Amino acid sequence: MSGLPAKPLPPEKPLPSDCCDSGCDRCVHDIYAEELAHYEQRLAAWQAANCDTASTAGAHTGGSPHLADDPPHPIKGA
């Protein structure tokens, strides 16, 4: 074990049936958006820490800092 923190997991996206469509002050979609923003911050910090560690060890080969198993951005839809 390397002692590095585990990669953060994305929040679970609410199902369409999770929203009651009554205009709640804090809709499940609002909560999800907040959790997703927090996750993206934690993921960026995790990637930076792991990139720094990999570079120091000589294992970083360049390229995109995004990992293949990262979830797509919900607004960009890709």
C-alpha positions as a LaTeX table, in Angstrom:
\begin{tabular}{lrrr}
\hline
Residue & $x$ (\AA) & $y$ (\AA) & $z$ (\AA) \\
\hline
Met1 & 0.00 & 0.00 & 0.00 \\
Ser2 & 1.42 & 3.34 & $-1.04$ \\
Gly3 & $-0.25$ & 5.47 & 1.65 \\
Leu4 & $-2.00$ & 7.65 & $-0.91$ \\
Pro5 & $-5.68$ & 8.42 & $-0.42$ \\
Ala6 & $-8.13$ & 6.44 & $-2.53$ \\
Lys7 & $-9.58$ & 8.03 & $-5.64$ \\
Pro8 & $-12.80$ & 9.85 & $-4.71$ \\
Leu9 & $-16.04$ & 8.32 & $-5.94$ \\
Pro10 & $-18.62$ & 10.41 & $-7.80$ \\
Pro11 & $-21.98$ & 11.04 & $-6.18$ \\
Glu12 & $-24.90$ & 8.91 & $-7.26$ \\
Lys13 & $-27.02$ & 10.71 & $-9.84$ \\
Pro14 & $-30.67$ & 10.96 & $-8.79$ \\
Leu15 & $-33.20$ & 9.00 & $-10.77$ \\
Pro16 & $-35.95$ & 10.92 & $-12.57$ \\
Ser17 & $-38.40$ & 9.47 & $-10.04$ \\
Asp18 & $-36.36$ & 10.95 & $-7.15$ \\
Cys19 & $-37.61$ & 14.47 & $-7.98$ \\
Cys20 & $-41.20$ & 15.29 & $-7.04$ \\
Asp21 & $-41.35$ & 18.28 & $-9.47$ \\
Ser22 & $-42.96$ & 20.47 & $-6.82$ \\
Gly23 & $-40.23$ & 23.14 & $-6.73$ \\
Cys24 & $-38.62$ & 22.12 & $-3.45$ \\
Asp25 & $-36.22$ & 24.69 & $-1.98$ \\
Arg26 & $-33.43$ & 22.10 & $-2.13$ \\
Cys27 & $-34.33$ & 19.73 & $-4.94$ \\
Val28 & $-32.50$ & 16.42 & $-5.22$ \\
His29 & $-30.98$ & 17.83 & $-8.43$ \\
Asp30 & $-29.63$ & 20.85 & $-6.52$ \\
Ile31 & $-28.10$ & 18.56 & $-3.90$ \\
Tyr32 & $-26.57$ & 16.39 & $-6.63$ \\
Ala33 & $-25.07$ & 19.46 & $-8.34$ \\
Glu34 & $-23.48$ & 20.53 & $-5.02$ \\
Glu35 & $-22.14$ & 17.04 & $-4.37$ \\
Leu36 & $-20.81$ & 16.82 & $-7.93$ \\
Ala37 & $-18.96$ & 20.15 & $-7.58$ \\
His38 & $-17.43$ & 18.94 & $-4.30$ \\
Tyr39 & $-16.46$ & 15.63 & $-5.92$ \\
Glu40 & $-14.80$ & 17.43 & $-8.86$ \\
Gln41 & $-12.72$ & 19.50 & $-6.41$ \\
Arg42 & $-11.66$ & 16.39 & $-4.49$ \\
Leu43 & $-10.90$ & 14.56 & $-7.73$ \\
Ala44 & $-8.76$ & 17.44 & $-9.03$ \\
Ala45 & $-6.82$ & 17.47 & $-5.76$ \\
Trp46 & $-6.42$ & 13.68 & $-5.90$ \\
Gln47 & $-5.21$ & 13.84 & $-9.51$ \\
Ala48 & $-2.73$ & 16.60 & $-8.70$ \\
Ala49 & $-1.36$ & 14.65 & $-5.74$ \\
Asn50 & $-1.06$ & 11.46 & $-7.74$ \\
Cys51 & 0.44 & 13.22 & $-10.74$ \\
Asp52 & 3.05 & 14.81 & $-8.47$ \\
Thr53 & 3.82 & 11.43 & $-6.91$ \\
Ala54 & 4.02 & 9.72 & $-10.31$ \\
Ser55 & 6.27 & 12.46 & $-11.70$ \\
Thr56 & 8.60 & 12.14 & $-8.74$ \\
Ala57 & 8.77 & 8.40 & $-9.26$ \\
Gly58 & 9.42 & 8.85 & $-12.99$ \\
Ala59 & 6.19 & 7.09 & $-13.95$ \\
His60 & 4.29 & 10.09 & $-15.37$ \\
Thr61 & 4.28 & 9.98 & $-19.14$ \\
Gly62 & 2.35 & 13.18 & $-19.87$ \\
Gly63 & $-0.95$ & 13.43 & $-21.66$ \\
Ser64 & $-4.34$ & 14.24 & $-20.25$ \\
Pro65 & $-4.73$ & 14.46 & $-16.47$ \\
His66 & $-8.17$ & 12.89 & $-16.80$ \\
Leu67 & $-8.56$ & 9.22 & $-16.16$ \\
Ala68 & $-10.41$ & 6.92 & $-18.54$ \\
Asp69 & $-12.92$ & 5.89 & $-15.89$ \\
Asp70 & $-13.89$ & 9.45 & $-14.91$ \\
Pro71 & $-17.61$ & 10.04 & $-15.33$ \\
Pro72 & $-18.68$ & 12.42 & $-18.11$ \\
His73 & $-19.40$ & 16.01 & $-17.17$ \\
Pro74 & $-23.21$ & 16.31 & $-16.77$ \\
Ile75 & $-23.45$ & 19.72 & $-18.47$ \\
Lys76 & $-21.10$ & 19.03 & $-21.34$ \\
Gly77 & $-22.83$ & 15.70 & $-21.92$ \\
Ala78 & $-19.73$ & 13.99 & $-23.24$ \\
\hline
\end{tabular}
